[in-house]
Amino acid sequence: MYKFFIKRVIDFSVSLIVLLFFFPILFIVSILLLIANKGKVFFFQQRPGKDGKIFKIVKFKTMRDLYDEQGKPLPDMKRITKVGRFLRQTSLDELPQLLNVLFGQMSLIGPRPLLVSYLDLYNDFQKRRHEVKPGITGWTQVNGRNSIDWTQRFELDVWYVDNCSFLLDLKIIYKTIIKVIKREGVNASDTTTMQMFKGN
């Protein structure tokens, strides 16, 4: 009952309220990014949602479009702007995803939506993370975020799928707030925000 109905009602209501409450901050951040990224405020990318259905995620753009001589993007830490680094450390770059929640593509709580290119690399156990909608934050994010390896990430994601409840979601929200305040687990290293998943 909670996972398939009540959770959606809460997602929609909370997202709408938060977007309205944070609108002044969103406006200011948009102006700063407009300057830092030379006119580009948002980052759009296709991600797999529930049952692997593809949707377009929206976030604040935290990195500039810089490439090496071969045309490959420079490492994340060389492209991230000062504004972008602050947004990531405070998780404010995730706020636009509340629009994805309003449209029913995401939930407030759930496994983070990963790259579409990973879909063919999952084994049967790892695919189970797509049995629920992806979330802005989740059980993995409050238990290591980008600082844990892929095996642990998938185990935590699937554990959430099997144990999703209202009380667990409240616990995740509380722990997320603490993580954001302490700015824990944002970067896995000094050169990238999260190591690429290369399969099993």
Stockholm file with secondary structure:
# STOCKHOLM 1.0

chainA/1-200         MYKFFIKRVIDFSVSLIVLLFFFPILFIVSILLLIANKGKVFFFQQRPGKDGKIFKIVKFKTMRDLYDEQGKPLPDMKRITKVGRFLRQTSLDELPQLLNVLFGQMSLIGPRPLLVSYLDLYNDFQKRRHEVKPGITGWTQVNGRNSIDWTQRFELDVWYVDNCSFLLDLKIIYKTIIKVIKREGVNASDTTTMQMFKGN
#=GR chainA/1-200 SS CIIIIIHHHHHHHHHHHHHHHTHHHHHHHHHHHHHHTTTCCEEEEEEECGGGCEEEEEEECCBCCCBCTTSCBCCHHHHBCHHHHHHHHHTGGGGGGHHHHHTTSCEEESSCCCCGGGGGGCCHHHHGGGGSCCEEECTTGGGTGGGSCHHHHHHHHHHHHHHCCHHHHHHHHHHHHHHHHHTCSCCSSSSCSSCCCCCC
#=GC SS_cons         CIIIIIHHHHHHHHHHHHHHHTHHHHHHHHHHHHHHTTTCCEEEEEEECGGGCEEEEEEECCBCCCBCTTSCBCCHHHHBCHHHHHHHHHTGGGGGGHHHHHTTSCEEESSCCCCGGGGGGCCHHHHGGGGSCCEEECTTGGGTGGGSCHHHHHHHHHHHHHHCCHHHHHHHHHHHHHHHHHTCSCCSSSSCSSCCCCCC
//
